[in-house]
Amino acid sequence: MTSSEIRVRPVHPDDAADLYAIVSDPRVNDTLVQLPSMEFSETQKWVQNHQPGQHRLVAEVNGRVVGSCGLTQNLRPRMMHSGRLGMMIHHDYWGQGVGSALMAAQMNLADNWLNLHRVELEVFTDNPAAVHLYQKFGFEIEGTRRMNVFGGNGRFRDEFQMARLHNTDALHNSPTAPPPPARPPRQTLTQPVTIRPMHPNDAEQMNALWRHPSICRTTLQMPSQEIFFARQRLENHSPGGHRLVSLIDEQLVGAITIFQSQNPRMLHTAGLGMMVHPDYWGLGLGSRLMEAILNIADNWLYLKRVDLDVNTDNPTAVRLYEKFGFVIEGTKRFHVFGDGRWSDSYFMARIME
């Protein structure tokens, strides 16, 4: 098939039937994270509901849609330089240039219209044809997410984390940790610590914690966050979210969350995030929060995999996570911008055997 026979264009509501024929094919479904029980109405809903940051293209041959590729720009303020890619091709058209046509169109969008420095994706480690296609367009394997998806012959499957960088030569990563913040001398933690679920009344103190410069640097928060955003976050509980805070003398000094994936094939996984007020760094508060949240993960949710991202220039946090069994699986290059520097991030995971 020649490239002139492949027409790449934006998705249209009338494409639903052709797209469902692709995603419901068992051979294609095995390369994706959908279920084989996915119904036509779900495809219709996806086609008709465009989300901010989405750029969805399809490949058409002789009036028939035979593939699709979506690029979603990250809309978090400190990660708008990045996007995530996903693709599927009808089995009858594998190896005929459809994937290359879609990739070329999306990389043109990423480079010449969105100015993305980083485009990333996940792909099953046992899908060498897809890996080869992505490498053809400059994607590199950054690491392996172990046991990230379940399904297909009743097994857990690993995924490669891959990414393609663009125009990063002039950008400089942060190689070392910042100096520790000035704080009152404190050798040990003598006050009683209370750990409990978050409450809407915590909004003021949580907002102060999120806005702290040292916490912003080591997380994805912004120092300009306004109180209404904190109130909204605390009042609107997300499905799969489990959020705990730590208090000393009624002062909120730390928080930790896990969010269990709501994808049916990834219910065994959750993402973790935490923060501790700098006045209490190095005093064991992080360990207490980790113990509390991993008790929920292990003894109540029976999670097989808990993962997280941590800046590579935050060795103290890395050591804490390693203490609780987290292992570095790879490095996301140019993952986040903030505090005037670009930072790589380790992606780490803890597997419960």
C-alpha positions in Angstrom: 0.0 0.0 0.0 1.3 3.5 -0.9 1.1 6.4 1.4 -1.1 8.2 -1.1 -3.8 5.6 -0.5 -3.9 6.4 3.3 -5.8 9.5 4.3 -5.2 10.8 7.8 -7.8 13.2 9.2 -9.5 14.1 12.5 -12.0 11.6 14.0 -15.7 12.1 13.1 -18.8 10.8 15.0 -19.6 8.7 11.9 -16.4 6.7 12.5 -17.8 4.9 15.5 -18.7 1.7 13.7 -15.3 1.3 12.0 -13.5 2.1 15.2 -15.5 -0.4 17.1 -14.7 -3.1 14.5 -11.0 -2.4 15.2 -11.0 -2.3 19.0 -13.3 -5.4 19.3 -11.0 -7.6 17.2 -9.4 -10.0 19.6 -6.0 -9.7 17.9 -6.1 -5.9 18.3 -7.7 -5.9 21.7 -4.8 -8.0 23.0 -2.4 -5.1 22.3 -4.6 -2.6 24.2 -5.9 -2.1 27.8 -9.6 -2.4 27.0 -11.7 -5.4 27.8 -13.0 -7.8 25.0 -16.5 -7.1 26.5 -16.4 -3.5 25.5 -19.7 -2.5 23.9 -20.4 -0.3 20.9 -22.0 2.4 23.0 -18.6 2.9 24.8 -16.9 3.6 21.4 -19.8 6.0 20.5 -19.4 7.9 23.7 -15.6 8.2 23.2 -16.0 9.5 19.7 -18.6 12.0 20.7 -17.0 13.4 23.8 -13.9 15.4 23.0 -11.7 16.3 26.0 -9.4 19.3 26.4 -5.9 18.7 25.1 -7.0 15.8 22.9 -5.9 15.5 19.2 -7.5 12.4 17.7 -6.6 11.3 14.2 -7.8 8.3 12.1 -6.4 6.7 9.0 -8.8 6.0 6.2 -8.3 3.6 3.2 -11.0 3.5 0.5 -13.5 5.2 2.7 -13.0 2.8 5.6 -11.3 3.8 8.9 -8.5 1.3 9.6 -6.6 2.9 12.4 -6.6 5.7 15.0 -4.0 7.5 17.0 -4.6 9.9 19.8 -2.2 12.5 21.3 -3.3 14.1 24.6 -1.4 17.1 25.8 -0.8 17.2 29.6 -2.7 20.3 30.8 -1.1 20.5 34.3 0.7 23.9 34.2 4.2 22.4 34.9 3.8 19.5 32.4 2.2 21.2 29.4 5.4 20.5 27.5 4.5 16.8 27.3 1.8 14.6 25.8 0.7 11.0 25.8 0.2 8.8 22.7 -2.1 5.8 22.0 -2.7 4.0 18.8 -4.6 1.0 17.3 -4.5 -0.4 13.8 -6.9 -2.9 12.2 -5.3 -6.3 12.1 -5.8 -6.6 8.3 -3.6 -3.5 7.9 -0.7 -4.3 10.2 2.7 -3.8 8.5 1.2 -1.8 5.6 2.3 1.7 6.6 -0.9 2.8 8.3 0.8 3.1 11.7 3.7 5.2 10.1 1.2 7.5 8.5 -0.6 8.2 11.8 2.7 8.6 13.7 4.0 11.1 11.1 0.9 13.2 11.4 0.9 13.2 15.2 4.6 14.0 15.5 4.0 16.9 13.1 1.3 18.2 15.5 3.6 17.6 18.5 6.6 19.3 17.1 5.3 22.0 14.8 2.0 23.1 16.4 2.1 22.2 20.1 5.9 22.5 20.6 5.9 19.5 22.9 9.3 18.6 24.3 8.2 15.1 25.4 5.8 12.6 24.0 5.4 9.3 26.0 3.5 6.1 25.7 3.3 2.6 27.2 3.5 -0.6 25.1 3.4 -4.2 26.1 6.9 -5.7 26.2 5.7 -8.7 24.1 4.6 -6.4 21.2 7.9 -6.1 19.3 6.3 -4.8 16.1 4.8 -1.8 17.9 8.1 -1.2 19.8 9.9 -1.1 16.5 7.4 1.3 15.0 7.8 3.7 17.9 11.6 3.5 17.8 11.4 4.3 14.1 10.0 7.7 15.1 12.5 8.4 17.8 10.9 6.9 20.9 13.3 5.3 23.4 12.6 2.8 26.2 13.0 4.5 29.5 12.1 1.5 31.7 9.7 -1.3 32.3 6.5 -1.1 34.3 6.2 -4.6 35.9 2.8 -6.2 36.2 1.1 -3.1 35.0 -1.9 -4.7 33.2 -3.8 -7.9 33.7 -5.5 -9.8 30.9 -4.9 -11.8 27.8 -4.5 -15.5 28.7 -5.1 -14.6 32.4 -1.7 -13.2 33.2 -0.1 -10.0 34.4 1.8 -8.1 31.7 4.8 -5.8 31.8 4.8 -2.6 29.7 7.7 -0.5 28.4 7.6 3.2 29.2 8.8 4.9 26.1 9.3 8.6 25.2 10.5 10.8 22.4 12.2 14.1 23.2 12.2 17.1 20.9 14.2 20.4 21.1 15.7 19.6 24.5 19.4 20.2 23.7 19.2 23.8 25.2 17.3 22.6 28.3 19.3 21.8 31.4 18.2 19.2 33.9 18.7 19.8 37.6 21.6 17.5 38.6 21.6 18.0 42.4 19.2 18.4 45.3 18.6 21.9 46.6 19.9 22.9 50.0 17.5 21.9 52.8 15.2 24.7 54.0 16.0 26.6 57.2 14.0 25.2 60.1 14.0 25.2 63.9 16.4 22.6 65.3 14.6 19.5 66.1 16.3 16.1 66.7 13.4 13.8 67.4 9.6 13.9 67.0 8.2 13.8 70.6 4.7 15.0 70.0 1.9 12.5 69.4 1.0 12.2 65.7 -2.6 11.7 64.5 -3.2 10.2 61.1 -6.7 10.3 59.7 -8.6 10.7 56.4 -8.8 14.1 54.8 -11.8 16.4 55.7 -13.1 19.4 53.8 -12.2 21.5 56.8 -8.6 20.8 56.1 -8.7 23.0 53.0 -6.9 26.0 54.4 -4.0 24.0 55.9 -3.7 21.8 52.9 -3.5 24.8 50.6 -0.7 26.2 52.7 1.1 22.9 52.5 0.6 22.6 48.7 1.9 26.2 48.2 5.1 25.8 50.3 8.0 26.4 47.9 9.9 23.3 49.0 6.9 21.1 48.6 6.1 22.7 45.2 9.7 21.8 44.1 9.4 18.2 45.1 5.8 17.6 43.8 3.7 18.9 40.9 2.0 21.7 42.9 2.1 25.4 42.1 2.9 28.2 44.6 0.1 30.3 43.1 -2.7 27.8 44.0 -5.7 29.6 45.3 -7.9 28.4 48.2 -10.9 27.7 46.0 -8.9 25.0 44.2 -8.0 23.3 47.5 -11.6 23.4 48.7 -12.7 21.8 45.4 -10.1 19.0 45.7 -11.1 18.2 49.2 -14.9 18.4 48.7 -14.8 16.2 45.5 -13.6 12.8 46.3 -12.4 10.9 43.2 -13.3 7.2 42.7 -10.5 5.0 43.9 -8.9 7.8 46.0 -7.7 7.1 49.6 -6.3 10.2 51.3 -4.7 10.5 54.7 -3.3 13.5 56.6 -1.0 13.7 59.6 -1.5 16.2 62.4 0.6 17.4 65.3 -1.0 19.6 67.9 -3.9 20.1 65.4 -1.5 21.4 62.8 -1.6 19.6 59.5 2.0 18.7 58.6 1.7 16.0 56.0 -0.5 14.1 53.5 -0.4 11.0 51.5 -2.7 9.5 48.8 -3.2 6.5 46.7 -5.5 6.4 43.7 -6.5 2.9 42.6 -6.8 2.7 38.8 -10.4 2.4 37.7 -9.5 0.6 34.5 -10.9 -2.9 35.0 -7.6 -4.5 33.8 -5.6 -2.3 36.2 -7.6 -2.5 39.4 -4.6 -4.2 41.0 -2.6 -1.0 40.7 -2.5 2.4 42.3 -0.5 5.6 42.1 1.0 7.1 45.3 1.8 10.7 46.2 2.9 12.3 49.5 4.2 15.5 51.0 5.6 16.5 54.5 6.1 20.0 55.8 9.8 20.8 55.6 9.9 21.5 59.3 9.4 17.8 59.8 11.6 16.4 57.2 13.9 13.6 58.5 11.9 13.0 61.6 10.1 9.8 60.6 6.8 11.4 59.7 7.0 10.2 56.1 7.6 6.7 57.3 4.4 6.8 59.5 2.4 8.0 56.5 3.8 5.3 54.3 3.0 2.6 56.8 -0.6 3.9 57.1 -1.3 4.1 53.4 0.4 0.8 52.5 -1.7 -0.9 55.2 -4.7 0.1 53.2 -3.0 -1.0 49.9 -2.0 -4.4 51.2 -4.6 -5.4 53.8 -7.8 -3.8 52.5 -7.5 -3.3 48.7 -5.1 -6.2 48.0 -3.1 -4.1 45.5 -0.4 -6.0 43.6 1.3 -2.9 42.4 1.7 0.6 43.9 3.7 3.1 41.8 4.9 6.7 42.0 7.1 9.3 40.3 9.8 11.2 42.2 12.3 13.8 41.0 15.8 12.3 40.5 17.2 15.3 42.4 15.3 14.3 45.6 17.5 11.5 47.0 15.9 11.7 50.5 12.5 10.8 49.1 14.0 8.0 46.9 15.6 6.4 50.0 12.3 6.6 51.9 10.5 4.8 49.1 13.2 2.2 48.8 12.9 1.5 52.5 9.3 0.5 51.9 10.2 -1.9 49.0 9.8 0.5 46.0 12.2 -0.2 43.1 13.4 2.2 40.4 11.9 0.9 37.1 13.2 3.7 34.9 13.7 7.4 34.4 11.3 9.9 32.7 13.5 12.5 31.0 12.4 16.1 31.1 9.3 15.0 33.1 8.5 18.3 34.9 9.4 21.9 35.0 9.4 24.0 38.1 11.5 26.3 40.4 13.3 27.4 37.3 14.7 24.0 36.3 13.8 20.9 34.3 13.7 17.7 36.3 13.9 14.0 35.3 11.8 11.7 37.4 12.3 8.1 38.5 9.2 5.9 38.2 9.2 3.5 41.0 7.0 0.6 42.0 6.4 -1.8 44.9 5.1 -5.3 43.9 3.3 -7.4 46.4 4.1 -11.0 45.6 
